[in-house]
């Protein structure tokens, strides 16, 4: 009976050791997988951050280009307004000159008629 019990104990001890070894192997495998997932997550976060940084840089370049265009258009509009004012002034001078010429012509015609 004792021999049978000792034999069963040895078998149970072997089974327990095998089960513990399997658990340790599984734990080791899971730790390795967790480590791989962490590495992949870190790489994905880095890639995402790099993509955001590049997108922000491109946006800044586009914003600067748009601001340059706006500044250029504002300058163009300002110069066009000055040109319009200059043309209005010239038109007024020409109209005054035309009025004077018409008055002079009218006076000359009156003198000629007499």
N, CA, C and O atoms as a GROMACS GRO file, in nm:
protein
  456
    1UNK      N    1   0.084  -0.120   0.000
    1UNK     CA    2   0.000   0.000   0.000
    1UNK      C    3   0.088   0.125   0.000
    1UNK      O    4   0.065   0.219  -0.076
    2UNK      N    5   0.189   0.123   0.087
    2UNK     CA    6   0.280   0.237   0.097
    2UNK      C    7   0.352   0.259  -0.037
    2UNK      O    8   0.367   0.372  -0.083
    3UNK      N    9   0.395   0.150  -0.097
    3UNK     CA   10   0.466   0.157  -0.225
    3UNK      C   11   0.374   0.217  -0.333
    3UNK      O   12   0.418   0.300  -0.413
    4UNK      N   13   0.248   0.175  -0.335
    4UNK     CA   14   0.150   0.227  -0.430
    4UNK      C   15   0.128   0.375  -0.407
    4UNK      O   16   0.122   0.453  -0.502
    5UNK      N   17   0.115   0.414  -0.282
    5UNK     CA   18   0.093   0.554  -0.247
    5UNK      C   19   0.214   0.638  -0.288
    5UNK      O   20   0.198   0.748  -0.342
    6UNK      N   21   0.334   0.588  -0.264
    6UNK     CA   22   0.456   0.660  -0.301
    6UNK      C   23   0.466   0.674  -0.454
    6UNK      O   24   0.508   0.777  -0.505
    7UNK      N   25   0.426   0.571  -0.524
    7UNK     CA   26   0.428   0.573  -0.670
    7UNK      C   27   0.329   0.677  -0.722
    7UNK      O   28   0.360   0.753  -0.814
    8UNK      N   29   0.209   0.679  -0.664
    8UNK     CA   30   0.108   0.779  -0.702
    8UNK      C   31   0.159   0.920  -0.672
    8UNK      O   32   0.140   1.013  -0.750
    9UNK      N   33   0.226   0.934  -0.555
    9UNK     CA   34   0.279   1.065  -0.516
    9UNK      C   35   0.383   1.110  -0.619
    9UNK      O   36   0.384   1.226  -0.660
   10UNK      N   37   0.470   1.018  -0.660
   10UNK     CA   38   0.573   1.052  -0.758
   10UNK      C   39   0.510   1.093  -0.892
   10UNK      O   40   0.554   1.189  -0.956
   11UNK      N   41   0.408   1.020  -0.932
   11UNK     CA   42   0.339   1.054  -1.057
   11UNK      C   43   0.272   1.190  -1.046
   11UNK      O   44   0.279   1.271  -1.139
   12UNK      N   45   0.208   1.216  -0.933
   12UNK     CA   46   0.144   1.346  -0.912
   12UNK      C   47   0.247   1.458  -0.909
   12UNK      O   48   0.225   1.567  -0.961
   13UNK      N   49   0.360   1.430  -0.846
   13UNK     CA   50   0.468   1.530  -0.840
   13UNK      C   51   0.519   1.560  -0.981
   13UNK      O   52   0.542   1.677  -1.015
   14UNK      N   53   0.537   1.457  -1.062
   14UNK     CA   54   0.581   1.475  -1.201
   14UNK      C   55   0.476   1.554  -1.280
   14UNK      O   56   0.510   1.644  -1.356
   15UNK      N   57   0.350   1.518  -1.261
   15UNK     CA   58   0.242   1.589  -1.331
   15UNK      C   59   0.240   1.736  -1.290
   15UNK      O   60   0.222   1.825  -1.373
   16UNK      N   61   0.257   1.760  -1.158
   16UNK     CA   62   0.259   1.897  -1.107
   16UNK      C   63   0.376   1.975  -1.166
   16UNK      O   64   0.361   2.090  -1.207
   17UNK      N   65   0.493   1.912  -1.169
   17UNK     CA   66   0.612   1.977  -1.224
   17UNK      C   67   0.592   2.008  -1.373
   17UNK      O   68   0.630   2.115  -1.421
   18UNK      N   69   0.532   1.913  -1.446
   18UNK     CA   70   0.506   1.937  -1.588
   18UNK      C   71   0.406   2.052  -1.607
   18UNK      O   72   0.422   2.136  -1.695
   19UNK      N   73   0.302   2.052  -1.522
   19UNK     CA   74   0.203   2.158  -1.530
   19UNK      C   75   0.268   2.294  -1.498
   19UNK      O   76   0.240   2.393  -1.565
   20UNK      N   77   0.354   2.297  -1.396
   20UNK     CA   78   0.422   2.422  -1.360
   20UNK      C   79   0.514   2.467  -1.474
   20UNK      O   80   0.520   2.586  -1.506
   21UNK      N   81   0.584   2.372  -1.534
   21UNK     CA   82   0.674   2.404  -1.645
   21UNK      C   83   0.593   2.462  -1.761
   21UNK      O   84   0.633   2.561  -1.823
   22UNK      N   85   0.478   2.400  -1.792
   22UNK     CA   86   0.391   2.449  -1.900
   22UNK      C   87   0.342   2.590  -1.868
   22UNK      O   88   0.339   2.677  -1.955
   23UNK      N   89   0.302   2.611  -1.741
   23UNK     CA   90   0.257   2.745  -1.701
   23UNK      C   91   0.369   2.848  -1.714
   23UNK      O   92   0.346   2.960  -1.760
   24UNK      N   93   0.490   2.810  -1.674
   24UNK     CA   94   0.604   2.900  -1.685
   24UNK      C   95   0.633   2.933  -1.831
   24UNK      O   96   0.663   3.047  -1.865
   25UNK      N   97   0.625   2.830  -1.918
   25UNK     CA   98   0.647   2.851  -2.061
   25UNK      C   99   0.540   2.943  -2.118
   25UNK      O  100   0.569   3.033  -2.197
   26UNK      N  101   0.416   2.919  -2.078
   26UNK     CA  102   0.304   3.003  -2.125
   26UNK      C  103   0.322   3.147  -2.076
   26UNK      O  104   0.301   3.242  -2.151
   27UNK      N  105   0.363   3.161  -1.948
   27UNK     CA  106   0.385   3.295  -1.892
   27UNK      C  107   0.497   3.366  -1.969
   27UNK      O  108   0.486   3.484  -2.001
   28UNK      N  109   0.603   3.294  -1.997
   28UNK     CA  110   0.716   3.350  -2.071
   28UNK      C  111   0.672   3.393  -2.211
   28UNK      O  112   0.708   3.501  -2.258
   29UNK      N  113   0.594   3.308  -2.277
   29UNK     CA  114   0.543   3.340  -2.411
   29UNK      C  115   0.453   3.463  -2.407
   29UNK      O  116   0.461   3.550  -2.494
   30UNK      N  117   0.367   3.471  -2.305
   30UNK     CA  118   0.276   3.585  -2.293
   30UNK      C  119   0.355   3.714  -2.266
   30UNK      O  120   0.321   3.819  -2.320
   31UNK      N  121   0.459   3.706  -2.184
   31UNK     CA  122   0.543   3.823  -2.157
   31UNK      C  123   0.611   3.870  -2.285
   31UNK      O  124   0.620   3.990  -2.312
   32UNK      N  125   0.659   3.773  -2.364
   32UNK     CA  126   0.724   3.807  -2.491
   32UNK      C  127   0.623   3.874  -2.585
   32UNK      O  128   0.656   3.974  -2.649
   33UNK      N  129   0.501   3.820  -2.593
   33UNK     CA  130   0.398   3.880  -2.678
   33UNK      C  131   0.362   4.020  -2.630
   33UNK      O  132   0.346   4.112  -2.711
   34UNK      N  133   0.349   4.036  -2.498
   34UNK     CA  134   0.318   4.169  -2.441
   34UNK      C  135   0.428   4.267  -2.478
   34UNK      O  136   0.401   4.381  -2.516
   35UNK      N  137   0.552   4.223  -2.467
   35UNK     CA  138   0.665   4.308  -2.503
   35UNK      C  139   0.659   4.347  -2.650
   35UNK      O  140   0.683   4.463  -2.684
   36UNK      N  141   0.628   4.252  -2.738
   36UNK     CA  142   0.614   4.279  -2.880
   36UNK      C  143   0.501   4.380  -2.906
   36UNK      O  144   0.517   4.474  -2.984
   37UNK      N  145   0.387   4.359  -2.840
   37UNK     CA  146   0.274   4.452  -2.857
   37UNK      C  147   0.310   4.592  -2.810
   37UNK      O  148   0.273   4.690  -2.873
   38UNK      N  149   0.384   4.600  -2.697
   38UNK     CA  150   0.426   4.732  -2.647
   38UNK      C  151   0.518   4.800  -2.748
   38UNK      O  152   0.504   4.920  -2.775
   39UNK      N  153   0.612   4.721  -2.803
   39UNK     CA  154   0.703   4.776  -2.903
   39UNK      C  155   0.626   4.826  -3.025
   39UNK      O  156   0.653   4.934  -3.077
   40UNK      N  157   0.531   4.744  -3.071
   40UNK     CA  158   0.451   4.783  -3.187
   40UNK      C  159   0.367   4.907  -3.157
   40UNK      O  160   0.352   4.996  -3.242
   41UNK      N  161   0.312   4.913  -3.035
   41UNK     CA  162   0.233   5.030  -2.995
   41UNK      C  163   0.320   5.155  -2.992
   41UNK      O  164   0.280   5.260  -3.042
   42UNK      N  165   0.440   5.143  -2.934
   42UNK     CA  166   0.531   5.258  -2.930
   42UNK      C  167   0.567   5.304  -3.072
   42UNK      O  168   0.572   5.423  -3.100
   43UNK      N  169   0.592   5.207  -3.161
   43UNK     CA  170   0.626   5.242  -3.299
   43UNK      C  171   0.508   5.309  -3.368
   43UNK      O  172   0.524   5.406  -3.442
   44UNK      N  173   0.388   5.256  -3.344
   44UNK     CA  174   0.268   5.315  -3.405
   44UNK      C  175   0.248   5.457  -3.353
   44UNK      O  176   0.214   5.548  -3.430
   45UNK      N  177   0.269   5.478  -3.222
   45UNK     CA  178   0.256   5.613  -3.165
   45UNK      C  179   0.361   5.707  -3.225
   45UNK      O  180   0.330   5.822  -3.255
   46UNK      N  181   0.484   5.657  -3.242
   46UNK     CA  182   0.589   5.739  -3.301
   46UNK      C  183   0.553   5.774  -3.446
   46UNK      O  184   0.566   5.889  -3.487
   47UNK      N  185   0.509   5.674  -3.522
   47UNK     CA  186   0.469   5.698  -3.661
   47UNK      C  187   0.357   5.800  -3.668
   47UNK      O  188   0.358   5.890  -3.753
   48UNK      N  189   0.260   5.786  -3.578
   48UNK     CA  190   0.146   5.879  -3.574
   48UNK      C  191   0.194   6.021  -3.542
   48UNK      O  192   0.152   6.118  -3.605
   49UNK      N  193   0.284   6.031  -3.443
   49UNK     CA  194   0.338   6.162  -3.405
   49UNK      C  195   0.418   6.223  -3.520
   49UNK      O  196   0.408   6.343  -3.547
   50UNK      N  197   0.496   6.140  -3.588
   50UNK     CA  198   0.573   6.189  -3.704
   50UNK      C  199   0.479   6.239  -3.814
   50UNK      O  200   0.504   6.342  -3.876
   51UNK      N  201   0.371   6.164  -3.837
   51UNK     CA  202   0.275   6.204  -3.939
   51UNK      C  203   0.208   6.336  -3.900
   51UNK      O  204   0.189   6.424  -3.985
   52UNK      N  205   0.173   6.350  -3.772
   52UNK     CA  206   0.112   6.476  -3.726
   52UNK      C  207   0.209   6.593  -3.741
   52UNK      O  208   0.171   6.701  -3.786
   53UNK      N  209   0.335   6.569  -3.704
   53UNK     CA  210   0.436   6.675  -3.716
   53UNK      C  211   0.451   6.718  -3.862
   53UNK      O  212   0.457   6.837  -3.891
   54UNK      N  213   0.458   6.620  -3.952
   54UNK     CA  214   0.472   6.652  -4.094
   54UNK      C  215   0.348   6.725  -4.147
   54UNK      O  216   0.360   6.821  -4.223
   55UNK      N  217   0.231   6.680  -4.105
   55UNK     CA  218   0.107   6.747  -4.148
   55UNK      C  219   0.104   6.891  -4.097
   55UNK      O  220   0.067   6.982  -4.170
   56UNK      N  221   0.145   6.911  -3.973
   56UNK     CA  222   0.150   7.047  -3.917
   56UNK      C  223   0.249   7.133  -3.994
   56UNK      O  224   0.222   7.250  -4.021
   57UNK      N  225   0.364   7.075  -4.028
   57UNK     CA  226   0.464   7.151  -4.103
   57UNK      C  227   0.410   7.192  -4.240
   57UNK      O  228   0.426   7.306  -4.283
   58UNK      N  229   0.344   7.097  -4.307
   58UNK     CA  230   0.286   7.128  -4.438
   58UNK      C  231   0.177   7.234  -4.426
   58UNK      O  232   0.167   7.323  -4.510
   59UNK      N  233   0.096   7.224  -4.321
   59UNK     CA  234  -0.008   7.324  -4.299
   59UNK      C  235   0.052   7.462  -4.276
   59UNK      O  236   0.001   7.562  -4.327
   60UNK      N  237   0.161   7.467  -4.198
   60UNK     CA  238   0.226   7.595  -4.174
   60UNK      C  239   0.279   7.655  -4.303
   60UNK      O  240   0.268   7.776  -4.325
   61UNK      N  241   0.337   7.570  -4.389
   61UNK     CA  242   0.388   7.616  -4.518
   61UNK      C  243   0.272   7.672  -4.602
   61UNK      O  244   0.284   7.778  -4.663
   62UNK      N  245   0.160   7.597  -4.606
   62UNK     CA  246   0.044   7.642  -4.684
   62UNK      C  247  -0.014   7.772  -4.628
   62UNK      O  248  -0.052   7.861  -4.703
   63UNK      N  249  -0.021   7.781  -4.495
   63UNK     CA  250  -0.073   7.902  -4.432
   63UNK      C  251   0.016   8.021  -4.467
   63UNK      O  252  -0.033   8.130  -4.498
   64UNK      N  253   0.147   7.999  -4.462
   64UNK     CA  254   0.240   8.107  -4.495
   64UNK      C  255   0.223   8.150  -4.641
   64UNK      O  256   0.225   8.269  -4.672
   65UNK      N  257   0.208   8.051  -4.730
   65UNK     CA  258   0.188   8.082  -4.872
   65UNK      C  259   0.058   8.160  -4.892
   65UNK      O  260   0.054   8.256  -4.968
   66UNK      N  261  -0.047   8.119  -4.823
   66UNK     CA  262  -0.175   8.190  -4.833
   66UNK      C  263  -0.164   8.332  -4.777
   66UNK      O  264  -0.219   8.426  -4.833
   67UNK      N  265  -0.091   8.346  -4.666
   67UNK     CA  266  -0.072   8.479  -4.607
   67UNK      C  267   0.005   8.568  -4.703
   67UNK      O  268  -0.025   8.687  -4.716
   68UNK      N  269   0.105   8.511  -4.770
   68UNK     CA  270   0.180   8.588  -4.869
   68UNK      C  271   0.087   8.633  -4.983
   68UNK      O  272   0.095   8.747  -5.028
   69UNK      N  273   0.000   8.542  -5.028
   69UNK     CA  274  -0.094   8.579  -5.134
   69UNK      C  275  -0.188   8.690  -5.088
   69UNK      O  276  -0.215   8.785  -5.162
   70UNK      N  277  -0.238   8.678  -4.965
   70UNK     CA  278  -0.328   8.780  -4.910
   70UNK      C  279  -0.255   8.915  -4.904
   70UNK      O  280  -0.310   9.017  -4.944
   71UNK      N  281  -0.131   8.913  -4.854
   71UNK     CA  282  -0.054   9.037  -4.846
   71UNK      C  283  -0.032   9.097  -4.984
   71UNK      O  284  -0.042   9.218  -5.003
   72UNK      N  285  -0.002   9.011  -5.081
   72UNK     CA  286   0.020   9.057  -5.217
   72UNK      C  287  -0.108   9.118  -5.274
   72UNK      O  288  -0.104   9.224  -5.337
   73UNK      N  289  -0.221   9.050  -5.251
   73UNK     CA  290  -0.349   9.103  -5.301
   73UNK      C  291  -0.386   9.234  -5.232
   73UNK      O  292  -0.438   9.325  -5.296
   74UNK      N  293  -0.359   9.243  -5.102
   74UNK     CA  294  -0.387   9.368  -5.031
   74UNK      C  295  -0.303   9.482  -5.088
   74UNK      O  296  -0.352   9.594  -5.105
   75UNK      N  297  -0.176   9.452  -5.117
   75UNK     CA  298  -0.089   9.553  -5.176
   75UNK      C  299  -0.141   9.594  -5.314
   75UNK      O  300  -0.145   9.713  -5.348
   76UNK      N  301  -0.182   9.493  -5.394
   76UNK     CA  302  -0.235   9.520  -5.527
   76UNK      C  303  -0.361   9.607  -5.519
   76UNK      O  304  -0.376   9.702  -5.595
   77UNK      N  305  -0.451   9.572  -5.427
   77UNK     CA  306  -0.575   9.649  -5.410
   77UNK      C  307  -0.543   9.793  -5.370
   77UNK      O  308  -0.602   9.887  -5.421
   78UNK      N  309  -0.448   9.807  -5.279
   78UNK     CA  310  -0.409   9.941  -5.234
   78UNK      C  311  -0.354  10.022  -5.351
   78UNK      O  312  -0.390  10.139  -5.368
   79UNK      N  313  -0.269   9.962  -5.431
   79UNK     CA  314  -0.213  10.034  -5.546
   79UNK      C  315  -0.322  10.066  -5.649
   79UNK      O  316  -0.319  10.172  -5.713
   80UNK      N  317  -0.419   9.975  -5.665
   80UNK     CA  318  -0.529  10.001  -5.758
   80UNK      C  319  -0.616  10.116  -5.708
   80UNK      O  320  -0.664  10.197  -5.788
   81UNK      N  321  -0.637  10.124  -5.576
   81UNK     CA  322  -0.714  10.236  -5.520
   81UNK      C  323  -0.644  10.368  -5.545
   81UNK      O  324  -0.706  10.468  -5.581
   82UNK      N  325  -0.511  10.367  -5.526
   82UNK     CA  326  -0.434  10.489  -5.554
   82UNK      C  327  -0.444  10.527  -5.702
   82UNK      O  328  -0.460  10.644  -5.735
   83UNK      N  329  -0.436  10.428  -5.788
   83UNK     CA  330  -0.448  10.452  -5.932
   83UNK      C  331  -0.586  10.509  -5.966
   83UNK      O  332  -0.598  10.601  -6.047
   84UNK      N  333  -0.690  10.454  -5.904
   84UNK     CA  334  -0.827  10.504  -5.927
   84UNK      C  335  -0.837  10.651  -5.884
   84UNK      O  336  -0.894  10.734  -5.955
   85UNK      N  337  -0.781  10.681  -5.766
   85UNK     CA  338  -0.784  10.820  -5.717
   85UNK      C  339  -0.709  10.912  -5.813
   85UNK      O  340  -0.754  11.022  -5.843
   86UNK      N  341  -0.595  10.864  -5.861
   86UNK     CA  342  -0.516  10.942  -5.956
   86UNK      C  343  -0.596  10.966  -6.085
   86UNK      O  344  -0.597  11.077  -6.138
   87UNK      N  345  -0.662  10.861  -6.134
   87UNK     CA  346  -0.742  10.874  -6.257
   87UNK      C  347  -0.861  10.968  -6.236
   87UNK      O  348  -0.896  11.045  -6.325
   88UNK      N  349  -0.923  10.961  -6.118
   88UNK     CA  350  -1.035  11.052  -6.088
   88UNK      C  351  -0.987  11.196  -6.090
   88UNK      O  352  -1.053  11.285  -6.144
   89UNK      N  353  -0.870  11.218  -6.029
   89UNK     CA  354  -0.812  11.352  -6.024
   89UNK      C  355  -0.782  11.401  -6.166
   89UNK      O  356  -0.812  11.516  -6.201
   90UNK      N  357  -0.723  11.314  -6.248
   90UNK     CA  358  -0.693  11.350  -6.388
   90UNK      C  359  -0.821  11.381  -6.465
   90UNK      O  360  -0.827  11.474  -6.545
   91UNK      N  361  -0.925  11.300  -6.439
   91UNK     CA  362  -1.053  11.320  -6.507
   91UNK      C  363  -1.110  11.456  -6.470
   91UNK      O  364  -1.160  11.530  -6.556
   92UNK      N  365  -1.101  11.489  -6.340
   92UNK     CA  366  -1.153  11.619  -6.295
   92UNK      C  367  -1.076  11.733  -6.359
   92UNK      O  368  -1.134  11.833  -6.402
   93UNK      N  369  -0.943  11.718  -6.366
   93UNK     CA  370  -0.860  11.822  -6.430
   93UNK      C  371  -0.897  11.835  -6.578
   93UNK      O  372  -0.909  11.946  -6.631
   94UNK      N  373  -0.914  11.719  -6.644
   94UNK     CA  374  -0.950  11.722  -6.786
   94UNK      C  375  -1.088  11.785  -6.807
   94UNK      O  376  -1.109  11.861  -6.902
   95UNK      N  377  -1.182  11.753  -6.718
   95UNK     CA  378  -1.316  11.812  -6.728
   95UNK      C  379  -1.309  11.964  -6.711
   95UNK      O  380  -1.374  12.039  -6.784
   96UNK      N  381  -1.228  12.008  -6.614
   96UNK     CA  382  -1.212  12.152  -6.593
   96UNK      C  383  -1.148  12.218  -6.714
   96UNK      O  384  -1.191  12.324  -6.757
   97UNK      N  385  -1.045  12.153  -6.769
   97UNK     CA  386  -0.979  12.206  -6.888
   97UNK      C  387  -1.077  12.212  -7.004
   97UNK      O  388  -1.077  12.307  -7.082
   98UNK      N  389  -1.161  12.107  -7.015
   98UNK     CA  390  -1.260  12.103  -7.123
   98UNK      C  391  -1.362  12.216  -7.106
   98UNK      O  392  -1.400  12.281  -7.204
   99UNK      N  393  -1.406  12.240  -6.983
   99UNK     CA  394  -1.501  12.348  -6.956
   99UNK      C  395  -1.439  12.483  -6.995
   99UNK      O  396  -1.502  12.566  -7.060
  100UNK      N  397  -1.314  12.501  -6.954
  100UNK     CA  398  -1.245  12.627  -6.987
  100UNK      C  399  -1.231  12.641  -7.137
  100UNK      O  400  -1.253  12.749  -7.192
  101UNK      N  401  -1.194  12.530  -7.205
  101UNK     CA  402  -1.179  12.535  -7.351
  101UNK      C  403  -1.312  12.566  -7.417
  101UNK      O  404  -1.318  12.642  -7.514
  102UNK      N  405  -1.421  12.507  -7.366
  102UNK     CA  406  -1.554  12.533  -7.421
  102UNK      C  407  -1.595  12.678  -7.399
  102UNK      O  408  -1.655  12.741  -7.486
  103UNK      N  409  -1.563  12.731  -7.280
  103UNK     CA  410  -1.594  12.871  -7.252
  103UNK      C  411  -1.516  12.964  -7.345
  103UNK      O  412  -1.569  13.060  -7.402
  104UNK      N  413  -1.386  12.930  -7.359
  104UNK     CA  414  -1.302  13.012  -7.449
  104UNK      C  415  -1.354  13.004  -7.592
  104UNK      O  416  -1.360  13.104  -7.663
  105UNK      N  417  -1.391  12.883  -7.632
  105UNK     CA  418  -1.445  12.864  -7.768
  105UNK      C  419  -1.573  12.943  -7.785
  105UNK      O  420  -1.596  13.008  -7.887
  106UNK      N  421  -1.657  12.937  -7.680
  106UNK     CA  422  -1.783  13.012  -7.685
  106UNK      C  423  -1.756  13.162  -7.698
  106UNK      O  424  -1.822  13.231  -7.775
  107UNK      N  425  -1.658  13.210  -7.621
  107UNK     CA  426  -1.626  13.353  -7.628
  107UNK      C  427  -1.568  13.390  -7.765
  107UNK      O  428  -1.599  13.496  -7.821
  108UNK      N  429  -1.483  13.299  -7.818
  108UNK     CA  430  -1.425  13.326  -7.948
  108UNK      C  431  -1.532  13.327  -8.058
  108UNK      O  432  -1.528  13.408  -8.151
  109UNK      N  433  -1.628  13.235  -8.044
  109UNK     CA  434  -1.738  13.231  -8.142
  109UNK      C  435  -1.822  13.358  -8.136
  109UNK      O  436  -1.866  13.410  -8.239
  110UNK      N  437  -1.844  13.408  -8.012
  110UNK     CA  438  -1.920  13.532  -7.997
  110UNK      C  439  -1.845  13.650  -8.063
  110UNK      O  440  -1.904  13.734  -8.130
  111UNK      N  441  -1.716  13.651  -8.041
  111UNK     CA  442  -1.634  13.760  -8.100
  111UNK      C  443  -1.637  13.749  -8.249
  111UNK      O  444  -1.647  13.850  -8.319
  112UNK      N  445  -1.628  13.629  -8.301
  112UNK     CA  446  -1.625  13.608  -8.444
  112UNK      C  447  -1.756  13.648  -8.509
  112UNK      O  448  -1.759  13.703  -8.619
  113UNK      N  449  -1.866  13.619  -8.439
  113UNK     CA  450  -1.998  13.649  -8.492
  113UNK      C  451  -2.016  13.801  -8.503
  113UNK      O  452  -2.081  13.846  -8.597
  114UNK      N  453  -1.963  13.878  -8.414
  114UNK     CA  454  -1.981  14.024  -8.415
  114UNK      C  455  -1.918  14.088  -8.529
  114UNK      O  456  -1.925  14.210  -8.543
   0.00000   0.00000   0.00000
